[in-house]
Amino acid sequence: MTATDDSTVRDPDELRAGMVRALLDQDAITSEPVAAAFAAVPRHRFAPGAFLDLAYDLHSTVPVKKDEHGLDISAMSAAHLQGVMLEQAAIKPGMKVLEIGSGGYNAALIQELVGGDGVVTTVDIDRDVIDRARHCLDDAGYGQVKTVLADGETGVPDSAPYDRIIVTAAAWDIPPSWISGLTQTGRLVVPLTVRGTTRSIAFDRDGEGLLSHSYRLARFVPMQGDGAAKEERKVLLRDGVAVQTDDDRVRLDTEALNRALDVPRLLHWSGAAYDLPDELELYLSLNLSGVARLHASQDVVGSGLVEASALLGVPALVSGDSIAYRTRRETTDTGGFESGVVAHGPDAEALADQYVDLLRYWAQNHRRRGAAEIRYLPGPVPSSLPQGTVAKRHGIVAVTWHQRLQGPLPGPGTSHHHTLPRRHT
Ligand SMILES: C[S@@+](CC[C@H](N)C(=O)[O-])C[C@H]1O[C@@H](n2cnc3c(N)ncnc32)[C@H](O)[C@@H]1O
């Protein structure tokens, strides 16, 4: 059944109105212009052949193109994430905006936001995708959006500088053209992958570099072309257990790490609360002394070999033949969580101690929503980097942390979610 089949029973206008209400309810949309843009653009016209319910589902992507392994290389992004990113972008009427990674729908939303005096260019590396985007844009009445077939790594300099550049594929790094292609007051919104986790970060220009205004976890298809991630190493330890890293301090000894998993594990509880996973994970990823991500399948987690924290990937401290990673347990009195560490291998004790120290330090000093300030500093990468920084190809990512708010240290189980300030999203 296609969209045309079920359009006899479902009215796209009603579905769209419901989508906008739900995006507002969930705080994905927080401003009137973004709500008006979502209400105006017929999303289903950019998903021909898809079920209407899928096209208007808040959290679903709509596949556009897959690779030879069946993995998505292009998809219409989920409306929820598009709402969040457009709010991060704070687009105003009359602006000149570049979108890197096309589909048509998001470009149409941007055209609504910039209005008749604004200019929208969308670029894709894939001819099928850009032809399809062109067709959908024309069909839905957005003929003024410019479509370009190119590798977005070089940023479409013909129309630069842009007031906003919005990237819609996961980027391992920020090429110089994305910074030089912005006006002095310009903003770049980019799903940037740091130590294996992707966050949509709104960066403003700050001297030669960039400074974060907001950040939010996000999932995207990977960037292709010259900017594709080449630094990631991934090894399968056994069926359903993998370790992945782009940290060149980490030596991945597959056999030794696999053996370590069979040795009884150490389990240390930190006594510190676990309730802001995004912030904590960013902190751990930048401050562990050799960091990888441990992934485990549902079957392996079900067998009890690896904790559930690894289902979506968890920061792991790896030293040759030993590995330690975060877990959590419910604190029965209040229903909150406490963080802890599981460690395997000959160095398990030392790794667990180092990991637990970081969990405690973060909870005591930085446990606050939006506490991270992320900088991108372009230029040659120095051979030795200070703690809290990550080397990229064209520069470094450096994160500084605001202090935790004053007051008694919240222990496990005390949720401060609703009382903490939300300077960042
Ligand atoms: C998630 S899709 C874009 C969704 C789209 N913005 C929408 O309106 O929903 C990501 C797109 O990025 C494109 N892409 C990947 N690497 C690229 C690159 N280096 N330059 C331009 N486009 C790229 C892919 O071909 C894919 O179509």
The ligand as an SDF file (V2000), in Angstrom:
LIG
                    3D

 27 29  0  0  0  0  0  0  0  0999 V2000
   19.7310   12.3500    6.3390 C   0  0  0  0  0  0  0  0  0  0  0  0
   19.9390   12.6570    4.6460 S   0  0  0  0  0  0  0  0  0  0  0  0
   19.3890   14.3190    4.4820 C   0  0  0  0  0  0  0  0  0  0  0  0
   17.9790   14.5640    4.8680 C   0  0  0  0  0  0  0  0  0  0  0  0
   17.4110   15.8630    4.3680 C   0  0  0  0  0  0  0  0  0  0  0  0
   18.1380   17.0360    4.8210 N   0  0  0  0  0  0  0  0  0  0  0  0
   15.9400   16.0300    4.6470 C   0  0  0  0  0  0  0  0  0  0  0  0
   15.3900   17.0040    4.1410 O   0  0  0  0  0  0  0  0  0  0  0  0
   15.3210   15.2130    5.3650 O   0  0  0  0  0  0  0  0  0  0  0  0
   21.6780   12.8420    4.5010 C   0  0  0  0  0  0  0  0  0  0  0  0
   22.1300   13.1610    3.0970 C   0  0  0  0  0  0  0  0  0  0  0  0
   23.4800   13.5760    3.1640 O   0  0  0  0  0  0  0  0  0  0  0  0
   24.0550   13.2660    1.9210 C   0  0  0  0  0  0  0  0  0  0  0  0
   25.5080   13.3660    2.0200 N   0  0  0  0  0  0  0  0  0  0  0  0
   26.3680   12.4970    2.6060 C   0  0  0  0  0  0  0  0  0  0  0  0
   27.6290   12.9490    2.4860 N   0  0  0  0  0  0  0  0  0  0  0  0
   27.5640   14.1220    1.8060 C   0  0  0  0  0  0  0  0  0  0  0  0
   28.5300   15.0590    1.3660 C   0  0  0  0  0  0  0  0  0  0  0  0
   29.8400   14.8750    1.5880 N   0  0  0  0  0  0  0  0  0  0  0  0
   28.1060   16.1510    0.7050 N   0  0  0  0  0  0  0  0  0  0  0  0
   26.7830   16.3520    0.4520 C   0  0  0  0  0  0  0  0  0  0  0  0
   25.8340   15.4860    0.8380 N   0  0  0  0  0  0  0  0  0  0  0  0
   26.2050   14.3920    1.5130 C   0  0  0  0  0  0  0  0  0  0  0  0
   23.5210   11.8750    1.6200 C   0  0  0  0  0  0  0  0  0  0  0  0
   23.6000   11.5760    0.2390 O   0  0  0  0  0  0  0  0  0  0  0  0
   22.0910   11.9850    2.1410 C   0  0  0  0  0  0  0  0  0  0  0  0
   21.2000   12.2510    1.1020 O   0  0  0  0  0  0  0  0  0  0  0  0
  1  2  1  0
  2  3  1  0
  2 10  1  0
  3  4  1  0
  4  5  1  0
  5  6  1  0
  5  7  1  0
  7  8  2  0
  7  9  1  0
 10 11  1  0
 11 12  1  0
 11 26  1  0
 12 13  1  0
 13 14  1  0
 13 24  1  0
 14 15  1  0
 14 23  1  0
 15 16  2  0
 16 17  1  0
 17 18  1  0
 17 23  2  0
 18 19  1  0
 18 20  2  0
 20 21  1  0
 21 22  2  0
 22 23  1  0
 24 25  1  0
 24 26  1  0
 26 27  1  0
M  CHG  2   2   1   9  -1
M  END
$$$$
